[in-house]
Amino acid sequence: MNDSTPSPVGGLSPDAFSNMFEAINGLPNRRALIAMVGCMCVGVLAFGLFSFMATRMGSVFIAFLGGLCFFVASAIGVNAAGVLLMDQAKGVPSRGLSGAIVDGLMCIPKFIVLGLALFAVSLLVFIAIAIVYFVCTIPVLGPILFVVVFPLSVVISGLTLCGLFLCMFLALPAIWEGATITRAIAQAQAIARDRLVEALLLMAVVWVLSVVVGFIVFGVLFSGLVPMLGMSASILGGDAMGGLIGMMRHRVEFGDMGGGGFDGSGAGHMLAAGIGGGLLWTLAGSLLSLVNLLGLNLVYLRVTEGLGSGAAEAAPMARQDDTKR
């Protein structure tokens, strides 16, 4: 290293923020894009099919199955893209698309356990605060205690929610890297304990970068949407562009899911435009998600660099000892 290179300050090296701009390189990752868009399209089609069946049969359970299929398919797509982008962030050869989808499916149980664990932690904290609040109902002494208890409870609840939010986000790349759920939680706790400020600042840079990319992507789409709406209305007819709203209102009010809406007034064109537009916005949202996911992986790799595995594994035991004391 050159002697003139400034030393890291507060855990942040001089090139830490500039390295986050590599998140833009997630846009050309075609495998990750195909995995995310493909799985989400499958989820949308499954949701639409089950919703149609639920409306016909009047079954809430079938509608629930449609929502479940959409959730699973979307989760597989996001996880598969996260796995592929983790390979890119680490600079290792990217795995195949089918292998990434299988790995994405295997990540879902870990995420469910992770969410339940973090929810249990937050629930315990709020139960403890509620118990303290009940103590404050004691006459005379209660209001005096509440002077101190209330601001402390605000700080504790805020730190708990922000800490769990950060742990959730930082545990995702660990799971995409192949870590067990225990290891992922331990890593997230070690980061939150030792490199909290660095992680938050780097994640803020990624979010700002994502906003800029979002303005560009959706700005292009909206710029093309306005003239194309006018052109399609002039060529296909105004009913083709305005019939869908009336058709959907009629079906919602009267429950008509038959062919009555397709009366030759352009509803078919609008239905096709709705499906095509949905796919277009899904593609745009997926492009924005690629920047976020690669940026999240870069932040994780950055803040875990030099973070000893012993410290990460010892974090849960230390927390347990603190809880016992």
Helices and strands as residue ranges (DSSP letters): H 16-19, G 20-26, H 30-57, H 60-90, H 97-135, H 141-176, H 181-194, H 196-236, H 238-254, G 259-261, H 267-304, H 309-324
